[in-house]
Amino acid sequence: MTRKGQALSVLIVSTLAFTVCFMVWMMFGVIGIPIKKALDLNATQFGLLTATPVLTGSLVRVPLGIWTDRYGGRIVMTLLMAATVPAIWMMGYATQYWHFLVIGLFVGLAGGSFSVGTPYVARWFPKNQQGFAMGVYGAGNSGAAVNKFVAPALLVAFGWTMVPHVYAAIMLGTVIVFWLFSHSDPAHLVPSTVSFRDQLKALKDPRVLKYCQYYSIVFGGYVALSLWMVQYYVGEYGLDIRAAALLAACFSLPGGVLRAVGGWLSDKFGAHAVTWWVLWVSWICLFLLSYPQTEFTVVTIEGARTFHIGLNVYGFTALMFVLGISWAFGKASVFKYISNDYPTNIGAISGIVGLAGGLGGFVLPILFGALLDVTGIRSSAFMLMYGVVWVSLIWMYFTEVRSAQFMGKAAQAAHS
């Protein structure tokens, strides 16, 4: 097989593997609803339940990124996926809340696949195509949407316990397919005696911290809302679980699939320009999504009149669709920053930034639940995200925008 053929094969099977891993990682977003009802969990406990797999998937990203640099993505990805199969299968036999939390920690290892595949795929392509290649791989985030199509159907037909059993079989099959059709290149290995502690020193670089902040929104927010949206639709609009999952996929699907488009835009216009507009679109969408269902009474010349303000299910879904597209572009543009600034250390830096994004995906659902328990307002989740985006917009303005040229000959020269 030619070098180009190998690169394409690696990209295809890696994207498939990541899609399956992400589908498994988001499993609690659907099966957590009947579990919540069976165990009588409050919103905070439900948030912790859905977020537990995200924690381990985040924490292992840094070492996995480093191991990918040292040993190659093929062997690391294969072993990682194989290690999750027993835990996924055992999930179907859990009966107590602590069972789900403990097993969820091991299932969450699947989420670490991102920091394996990103450097593995990127090194098979030239620099001017790396943004697109990483975007295609990152489209495996659409596994969150696949979960919303597959899990509800299995849940309604056979009960929730069938979901982890089917997912374990799918993961095992993916391990075999990935090993058969992936390739390795010794030239891609980065021999190093640098320790984990030395790698983490990259956090002293202000650029890395900034990229962590951006990614905690576009990826962490994506993960958190993907886990949260099905139960949000059920509670806010009274939908059944299948209809809720279908509408929630309107956010998850473009948020994953269109990441490749974001990679292409980042290659063409630069990571900075794409990220800047992503944050502004997010700010507008989250402002509108934050407004709670409100009724107020106005005294008019004809007497008291009551008005209602709030998003209906169609307006809400449309805004979530736009937000998903925006974050798909943002996930790709952040990693374009990394491939531009750290070409020889993509694995370690992507692991650190991925860790920050994953931790965002862990912390946010818990905060969503806590805010709901305290305020009783479901849209408080979007109020929180709105504030986080404000921080990133201000940070980006002072560190990048004030010195950037967006118009005129200077901007054209900067992009050429």
C-alpha positions in Angstrom: 0.0 0.0 0.0 1.2 3.5 -0.8 2.0 6.0 1.8 -1.1 8.0 0.9 -3.2 4.9 1.1 -1.8 4.1 4.5 -2.6 7.6 5.7 -6.1 7.4 4.5 -6.6 3.9 6.1 -5.3 5.2 9.4 -7.6 8.2 9.3 -10.7 6.1 8.5 -10.2 3.4 11.1 -9.0 5.9 13.8 -12.1 8.0 13.2 -14.3 4.9 13.5 -12.5 3.9 16.7 -12.9 7.3 18.2 -16.7 7.4 17.3 -17.2 4.1 19.1 -15.2 5.3 22.1 -17.2 8.5 22.3 -20.4 6.6 22.0 -19.5 4.5 25.0 -18.2 7.6 26.9 -21.6 9.3 26.6 -23.6 6.2 27.5 -24.9 7.6 30.8 -26.5 10.5 29.0 -29.3 8.1 28.0 -29.2 5.1 30.4 -28.7 7.5 33.3 -32.4 8.6 33.0 -33.9 5.2 34.0 -31.1 4.7 36.5 -31.9 8.1 38.1 -35.6 7.1 38.4 -34.8 3.6 39.8 -32.3 5.0 42.4 -34.3 8.2 43.1 -31.3 10.5 42.5 -31.4 14.2 42.8 -30.0 16.5 40.0 -26.6 16.8 41.6 -26.3 13.0 42.0 -27.4 12.6 38.4 -24.8 15.1 37.3 -22.1 13.2 39.1 -23.3 9.9 37.6 -23.1 11.2 34.0 -19.8 12.9 34.7 -17.9 10.1 36.3 -16.6 8.4 33.1 -15.5 11.9 31.9 -13.2 12.2 34.8 -11.0 9.2 34.0 -11.2 9.9 30.3 -9.7 13.3 31.1 -7.1 12.3 33.6 -5.5 9.7 31.3 -5.2 12.0 28.4 -1.8 13.4 29.3 0.0 10.1 29.8 -1.8 8.6 26.7 -0.6 11.5 24.6 3.0 11.0 25.9 2.8 7.3 25.3 1.6 7.9 21.8 4.6 10.0 21.1 6.9 7.3 22.4 5.3 4.0 21.3 3.0 4.9 18.5 -0.8 5.4 18.2 -1.6 1.9 16.8 -0.5 -0.1 19.8 -1.7 2.5 22.4 -5.2 2.8 20.9 -5.6 -1.0 20.5 -4.7 -1.6 24.2 -6.8 1.3 25.4 -10.0 0.1 23.7 -9.4 -3.6 24.7 -9.1 -2.5 28.3 -12.5 -1.0 28.4 -14.5 -4.0 27.1 -14.8 -5.9 30.5 -16.0 -2.7 32.3 -18.6 -1.9 29.7 -20.0 -5.4 29.9 -20.1 -5.3 33.8 -22.1 -2.1 33.7 -25.2 -4.1 32.9 -25.0 -5.9 36.2 -24.7 -2.8 38.4 -27.5 -2.3 41.0 -26.2 0.3 43.5 -25.2 3.9 43.0 -21.6 3.3 44.0 -21.5 0.4 41.5 -22.2 2.8 38.6 -19.7 5.3 39.9 -16.8 2.7 40.2 -17.5 0.9 36.9 -18.0 4.3 35.2 -14.4 5.2 36.2 -13.1 2.3 34.1 -15.5 2.8 31.2 -14.3 6.4 31.1 -10.9 5.2 29.9 -12.5 5.2 26.4 -12.5 9.0 26.5 -8.8 9.1 26.6 -8.7 7.9 23.0 -8.8 11.5 21.7 -5.2 12.3 22.8 -4.0 9.1 21.2 -5.6 9.5 17.8 -4.9 13.2 17.4 -1.1 13.0 17.2 -1.3 9.5 15.5 -3.4 10.9 12.7 -1.7 14.3 12.4 1.7 12.8 11.7 0.5 10.9 8.7 -0.3 14.2 6.9 1.6 17.3 5.8 1.4 20.4 7.9 -1.0 22.2 5.6 -3.5 19.3 5.9 -3.1 18.6 9.6 -6.0 20.8 10.6 -8.4 19.0 8.3 -7.0 15.5 9.2 -7.4 16.2 12.9 -10.9 17.7 12.2 -12.0 14.5 10.4 -10.7 12.4 13.3 -12.3 14.7 15.8 -15.6 14.2 14.0 -15.7 11.0 16.0 -17.3 13.3 18.6 -20.5 12.4 16.7 -20.4 9.2 18.7 -22.4 11.3 21.2 -25.2 11.5 18.6 -24.9 7.9 17.7 -25.4 7.0 21.3 -28.7 9.0 21.2 -29.9 7.0 18.3 -28.8 3.5 19.4 -29.3 3.6 23.2 -32.9 4.7 23.3 -33.9 2.1 20.8 -32.2 -0.7 22.9 -33.5 0.8 26.1 -37.2 0.8 25.0 -37.0 -2.7 23.3 -34.9 -4.6 25.9 -34.3 -2.4 29.0 -31.3 -0.3 29.9 -29.1 -3.3 30.8 -28.9 -4.4 27.2 -27.2 -1.1 26.2 -23.8 -1.8 27.9 -23.8 -5.4 26.7 -24.3 -4.4 23.0 -21.7 -1.6 23.4 -19.2 -4.0 24.8 -19.6 -6.2 21.7 -19.3 -3.2 19.4 -16.1 -2.1 21.2 -14.6 -5.6 20.8 -15.3 -5.6 17.1 -13.8 -2.2 16.7 -10.6 -3.3 18.4 -10.2 -6.1 15.8 -11.0 -3.8 12.8 -8.6 -1.1 14.0 -5.7 -3.5 14.5 -6.2 -5.0 11.0 -6.4 -1.8 9.0 -4.2 0.6 10.9 -0.4 1.1 10.3 2.6 2.2 12.2 5.6 4.3 11.1 8.8 4.3 13.3 9.6 7.7 12.0 6.6 9.1 13.9 8.0 8.0 17.3 9.4 10.7 19.5 12.1 9.1 21.8 12.2 11.0 25.0 13.3 10.6 28.6 11.1 13.5 29.7 8.9 12.6 32.7 5.2 13.4 33.2 6.2 16.2 35.6 8.4 17.7 32.9 5.6 17.5 30.4 3.2 19.2 32.7 5.6 22.2 33.0 4.1 23.2 29.6 1.3 24.6 31.8 3.6 27.4 32.6 3.2 28.6 29.0 0.4 31.2 28.9 -0.6 30.0 25.5 -1.2 26.5 26.7 -3.4 27.8 29.6 -5.4 29.9 27.1 -6.0 26.9 24.8 -7.1 24.9 27.9 -9.7 27.6 28.6 -11.0 27.7 25.1 -11.2 23.9 24.9 -13.0 23.7 28.3 -15.8 25.5 26.5 -15.9 24.0 23.0 -15.2 20.5 24.1 -16.0 20.5 27.8 -19.3 22.3 27.2 -20.1 20.0 24.3 -19.6 16.9 26.5 -21.5 18.3 29.4 -24.5 19.4 27.3 -24.5 16.1 25.4 -24.9 14.3 28.7 -27.4 16.8 30.0 -29.7 17.5 27.1 -31.8 14.3 27.0 -33.0 14.8 30.6 -33.4 18.5 29.9 -35.9 17.9 27.1 -37.7 15.3 29.2 -38.0 17.7 32.2 -38.5 21.1 30.4 -40.7 20.0 27.5 -42.3 16.8 28.8 -41.0 14.6 25.9 -40.5 10.9 26.1 -36.9 9.6 26.0 -36.9 8.7 22.3 -38.1 12.1 21.2 -35.8 13.8 23.7 -32.8 11.9 22.4 -33.6 12.6 18.8 -33.8 16.4 19.4 -30.7 16.3 21.6 -28.9 14.7 18.7 -29.5 18.0 16.8 -26.8 19.4 19.0 -24.5 16.4 19.3 -24.4 15.4 15.6 -23.3 18.7 14.0 -21.1 19.2 17.1 -19.1 16.2 16.0 -19.4 15.7 12.3 -18.7 19.3 11.3 -15.4 19.3 13.2 -13.7 18.4 9.9 -15.1 21.6 8.3 -13.7 23.5 11.3 -10.3 22.0 10.5 -10.5 23.1 6.9 -11.5 26.6 7.9 -8.7 26.7 10.4 -6.2 25.7 7.7 -7.6 28.4 5.4 -8.2 31.3 7.7 -6.1 30.6 10.7 -6.9 29.2 14.2 -7.3 32.7 15.7 -10.0 34.0 13.3 -12.1 30.9 13.6 -11.9 30.7 17.4 -12.8 34.4 17.8 -16.0 34.1 15.8 -16.8 30.8 17.5 -16.8 32.5 20.9 -19.0 35.3 19.7 -21.6 33.0 18.2 -21.5 30.9 21.4 -22.0 34.1 23.5 -25.2 35.1 21.5 -26.7 31.6 21.6 -26.0 31.1 25.3 -27.5 34.5 26.1 -30.8 33.5 24.5 -30.7 29.9 25.9 -30.2 31.3 29.4 -33.5 33.0 29.6 -35.9 30.9 31.7 -39.6 30.4 31.0 -41.1 33.6 32.4 -44.6 34.8 33.1 -45.3 38.4 34.1 -48.4 40.5 34.6 -48.8 44.0 33.2 -51.5 46.4 34.3 -53.0 47.9 31.2 -55.9 50.4 30.6 -58.0 47.3 30.0 -56.9 45.6 33.2 -54.2 43.1 34.1 -52.7 41.1 31.3 -50.3 38.1 31.6 -47.5 37.5 29.2 -45.2 34.6 28.7 -41.6 34.7 27.5 -39.5 31.6 26.8 -38.2 29.4 24.1 -40.4 26.8 22.7 -39.0 23.4 21.8 -38.4 24.4 18.2 -36.6 27.7 19.0 -34.5 25.9 21.7 -33.5 23.1 19.3 -32.6 25.6 16.6 -30.3 27.5 18.9 -28.7 24.3 20.2 -28.1 23.3 16.5 -26.2 26.5 15.9 -24.3 26.1 19.1 -23.3 22.6 18.1 -21.9 23.8 14.7 -20.0 26.6 16.4 -18.4 24.3 18.9 -17.5 21.8 16.2 -15.5 24.5 14.5 -14.0 25.6 17.8 -12.8 22.2 18.7 -10.8 22.0 15.4 -9.4 25.5 15.6 -8.0 25.0 19.1 -6.0 22.0 17.9 -4.8 23.9 14.9 -3.3 26.3 17.4 -1.5 23.4 18.9 -0.2 21.9 15.6 1.1 25.4 14.7 2.8 26.2 18.0 4.0 22.8 19.1 4.7 20.7 16.0 7.2 18.4 17.7 5.2 17.9 20.9 1.6 17.5 19.7 0.9 14.4 21.8 1.8 15.9 25.1 0.3 19.4 24.5 -2.9 17.9 23.0 -3.1 15.6 26.1 -2.9 18.6 28.4 -5.4 20.7 26.5 -7.6 17.6 26.1 -7.4 17.0 29.9 -8.6 20.6 30.5 -11.5 20.1 28.1 -12.4 16.7 29.6 -12.3 18.2 33.2 -14.7 20.8 32.0 -16.9 18.0 30.8 -16.7 16.4 34.2 -17.2 19.5 36.4 -20.0 21.2 34.3 -22.7 18.4 34.6 -22.2 18.4 38.4 -22.5 22.2 38.5 -25.5 22.0 36.3 -27.2 19.6 38.8 -26.2 21.7 41.8 -27.5 24.9 40.2 -30.8 23.1 39.3 -31.2 21.8 42.9 -30.4 25.3 44.3 -32.4 27.5 41.9 -35.0 25.2 40.4 -34.3 26.8 37.1 -33.2 24.4 34.3 -31.7 27.1 32.1 -29.2 27.9 34.9 -26.9 25.5 33.1 -26.8 27.9 30.1 -26.3 30.9 32.5 -23.2 29.2 33.8 -21.9 28.5 30.3 -22.6 32.1 29.3 -20.4 33.4 32.1 -17.5 31.0 31.1 -17.7 32.2 27.5 -17.4 35.8 28.7 -14.1 35.0 30.4 -12.7 33.5 27.2 -13.8 36.5 25.1 -12.1 39.0 27.4 -9.0 36.8 27.7 -8.8 36.4 23.9 -9.3 40.1 23.3 -6.5 41.3 25.5 -4.0 38.5 24.4 -4.7 38.3 20.7 -7.3 40.6 19.2 -5.9 43.9 20.2 -2.7 43.1 18.2 -4.4 41.4 15.3 -5.2 42.8 11.8 -8.6 41.8 10.5 -9.0 44.1 7.6 -7.0 45.9 4.9 -3.6 45.1 3.3 -2.0 44.2 6.7 -4.5 41.5 7.3 -4.1 40.1 3.8 -0.3 40.0 4.3 -0.7 38.2 7.6 -2.8 35.5 6.1 -0.7 35.0 3.0 
